Amino acid sequence: MKIAQFSSVGRPDQVIECVDAADLGDPKDNEVLIDILAFPINPADVLILEGKYGMQYKLPSRLGAESVGKVNKIGKNVQGFAIGDMVLPLDRENWVQQKMVLASNLILLPKNVDPLQLSMMKVNPATAYLMIKKYVQLNKNDWIIQDAANSGVGHSVISIAKHLGLKTINIVRRQGLEDKLKKIGADVVVIDNNNLSQTVKQLSDNAKIKLAIDAVGGDQVLRIGDCLEDEATILNYGLLSGKNIEISSYHTVFKRILLTGFWLMPWLQNMKQQEIIDMYSYLSSLIEKGIIHVPVEKTYSLEKIKDAVSHAATYGRSGKIIVTPNGTKF
Ligand SMILES: NC(=O)c1ccc[n+]([C@@H]2O[C@H](COP(=O)([O-])OP(=O)(O)OC[C@H]3O[C@@H](n4cnc5c(N)ncnc54)[C@H](OP(=O)(O)O)[C@@H]3O)[C@@H](O)[C@H]2O)c1
């Protein structure tokens, strides 16, 4: 079988490679062998290849935070899964044609849902869901502001917030995204500018904003701070600008704004199994109903992993880049 691996860190498309690996054989008693149908290239995967992610890797290493798979073989003690079931592996190293997973690390998914959409469910929709639900008490018609609103997470924030009766102000960095984001439920779409708080006030009718969700960092956060009401929370979950977050003491002292960070991995490590199952069952039902739908720009074979990684790093994509390691006939 084929896998993607990296033996050094550096320019992502130069260090990633598709290589042959030994077949996995039969599952042990509590294991399931799955064929990987699809996985997305996420910014965090690119950071890993660059050596900039918050984890150490023993090289050469496999990678890939998420995927969707189909059950191929089942160990003799495994219950609740059948051959052909669609499954979400909760562990990493997903950029492979096949993997062996402990049954306790698999979530059963509904059949007849687009595998490309399901392949993007573990990370971004869960991130959006937990950031909306777990930090600030929000009531119907409350407002959230987010940047990088055209990202996969951004799409999920808009769709989940809409579904929960919340309103969103969505900051993007370029023209041409307003119609697209309003179609999926964005209330306000604004391009970042030096008078961001004035623009936001006008477009949202002076909304009182309690939660800000930031993946950009840098001075974008200063401008977001100006848009928030007193005692609001800023949740930083990404570093797309590559710059440290800027915040003023006017925000932290006089407005008493709280700045904290979100990382999905410890959430998944600390949540009870049933909570994880419930969350993904809610998110897959939103995907099934078309409420969460993240555009896909292009799919690649695993052999073309270098092209896929390089494409994922391009400016102004219309959607995610997905790899289908076992072909596109699901
Ligand atoms: N902390 C966590 O647990 C967690 C979990 C999931 C994701 N993340 C982070 O969330 C972020 C988004 O991930 P994703 O998979 O949703 O991304 P994605 O779908 O690949 O999209 C990336 C988006 O970022 C925008 N962008 C890139 N550089 C930017 C910059 N300097 N300023 C403003 N916008 C910029 C792009 O804008 P254009 O559309 O204009 O090109 C694009 O919309 C990443 O930083 C990722 O690492 C963190």
The ligand as an SDF file (V2000), in Angstrom:
LIG
                    3D

 48 52  0  0  0  0  0  0  0  0999 V2000
   -6.5720   25.3060   17.1390 N   0  0  0  0  0  0  0  0  0  0  0  0
   -7.1800   24.2900   16.5620 C   0  0  0  0  0  0  0  0  0  0  0  0
   -7.5040   23.2890   17.1880 O   0  0  0  0  0  0  0  0  0  0  0  0
   -7.4970   24.3900   15.1090 C   0  0  0  0  0  0  0  0  0  0  0  0
   -8.3790   23.4810   14.5130 C   0  0  0  0  0  0  0  0  0  0  0  0
   -8.6920   23.6410   13.1600 C   0  0  0  0  0  0  0  0  0  0  0  0
   -8.0800   24.6500   12.4120 C   0  0  0  0  0  0  0  0  0  0  0  0
   -7.1960   25.4670   13.0310 N   0  0  0  0  0  0  0  0  0  0  0  0
   -6.5880   26.6020   12.3170 C   0  0  0  0  0  0  0  0  0  0  0  0
   -7.6220   27.3030   11.6940 O   0  0  0  0  0  0  0  0  0  0  0  0
   -7.1260   28.0150   10.5860 C   0  0  0  0  0  0  0  0  0  0  0  0
   -8.0330   27.7680    9.3950 C   0  0  0  0  0  0  0  0  0  0  0  0
   -7.9460   26.3860    9.0370 O   0  0  0  0  0  0  0  0  0  0  0  0
   -8.8440   25.8310    7.8470 P   0  0  0  0  0  0  0  0  0  0  0  0
   -8.5460   24.3900    7.6250 O   0  0  0  0  0  0  0  0  0  0  0  0
  -10.2400   26.2340    8.1140 O   0  0  0  0  0  0  0  0  0  0  0  0
   -8.2550   26.7120    6.6400 O   0  0  0  0  0  0  0  0  0  0  0  0
   -8.5330   26.6250    5.0840 P   0  0  0  0  0  0  0  0  0  0  0  0
   -9.8980   26.1350    4.8120 O   0  0  0  0  0  0  0  0  0  0  0  0
   -7.3970   25.9090    4.4290 O   0  0  0  0  0  0  0  0  0  0  0  0
   -8.4820   28.1550    4.6510 O   0  0  0  0  0  0  0  0  0  0  0  0
   -7.4600   29.0280    4.9790 C   0  0  0  0  0  0  0  0  0  0  0  0
   -8.1150   30.3950    5.0300 C   0  0  0  0  0  0  0  0  0  0  0  0
   -7.2450   31.2970    5.6760 O   0  0  0  0  0  0  0  0  0  0  0  0
   -7.2660   32.5310    5.0240 C   0  0  0  0  0  0  0  0  0  0  0  0
   -5.9610   33.1500    5.2560 N   0  0  0  0  0  0  0  0  0  0  0  0
   -4.7470   32.6170    5.0300 C   0  0  0  0  0  0  0  0  0  0  0  0
   -3.7810   33.4850    5.4070 N   0  0  0  0  0  0  0  0  0  0  0  0
   -4.4190   34.5750    5.8930 C   0  0  0  0  0  0  0  0  0  0  0  0
   -3.9620   35.8220    6.4150 C   0  0  0  0  0  0  0  0  0  0  0  0
   -2.6620   36.1120    6.5280 N   0  0  0  0  0  0  0  0  0  0  0  0
   -4.9020   36.7100    6.8050 N   0  0  0  0  0  0  0  0  0  0  0  0
   -6.2100   36.4460    6.6950 C   0  0  0  0  0  0  0  0  0  0  0  0
   -6.6920   35.2780    6.2040 N   0  0  0  0  0  0  0  0  0  0  0  0
   -5.8010   34.3600    5.7970 C   0  0  0  0  0  0  0  0  0  0  0  0
   -7.5100   32.1910    3.5690 C   0  0  0  0  0  0  0  0  0  0  0  0
   -8.1230   33.3040    2.9990 O   0  0  0  0  0  0  0  0  0  0  0  0
   -8.4530   33.4160    1.4180 P   0  0  0  0  0  0  0  0  0  0  0  0
   -9.7550   32.6970    1.2590 O   0  0  0  0  0  0  0  0  0  0  0  0
   -8.5580   34.8690    1.2200 O   0  0  0  0  0  0  0  0  0  0  0  0
   -7.3030   32.7740    0.7000 O   0  0  0  0  0  0  0  0  0  0  0  0
   -8.4590   30.9870    3.6710 C   0  0  0  0  0  0  0  0  0  0  0  0
   -9.7990   31.3990    3.7000 O   0  0  0  0  0  0  0  0  0  0  0  0
   -5.6940   27.5330   10.4080 C   0  0  0  0  0  0  0  0  0  0  0  0
   -4.8380   28.4670   11.0050 O   0  0  0  0  0  0  0  0  0  0  0  0
   -5.6650   26.2370   11.1820 C   0  0  0  0  0  0  0  0  0  0  0  0
   -4.3730   25.9000   11.6280 O   0  0  0  0  0  0  0  0  0  0  0  0
   -6.8920   25.3680   14.3480 C   0  0  0  0  0  0  0  0  0  0  0  0
  1  2  1  0
  2  3  2  0
  2  4  1  0
  4  5  1  0
  4 48  2  0
  5  6  2  0
  6  7  1  0
  7  8  2  0
  8  9  1  0
  8 48  1  0
  9 10  1  0
  9 46  1  0
 10 11  1  0
 11 12  1  0
 11 44  1  0
 12 13  1  0
 13 14  1  0
 14 15  2  0
 14 16  1  0
 14 17  1  0
 17 18  1  0
 18 19  2  0
 18 20  1  0
 18 21  1  0
 21 22  1  0
 22 23  1  0
 23 24  1  0
 23 42  1  0
 24 25  1  0
 25 26  1  0
 25 36  1  0
 26 27  1  0
 26 35  1  0
 27 28  2  0
 28 29  1  0
 29 30  1  0
 29 35  2  0
 30 31  1  0
 30 32  2  0
 32 33  1  0
 33 34  2  0
 34 35  1  0
 36 37  1  0
 36 42  1  0
 37 38  1  0
 38 39  2  0
 38 40  1  0
 38 41  1  0
 42 43  1  0
 44 45  1  0
 44 46  1  0
 46 47  1  0
M  CHG  2   8   1  16  -1
M  END
$$$$
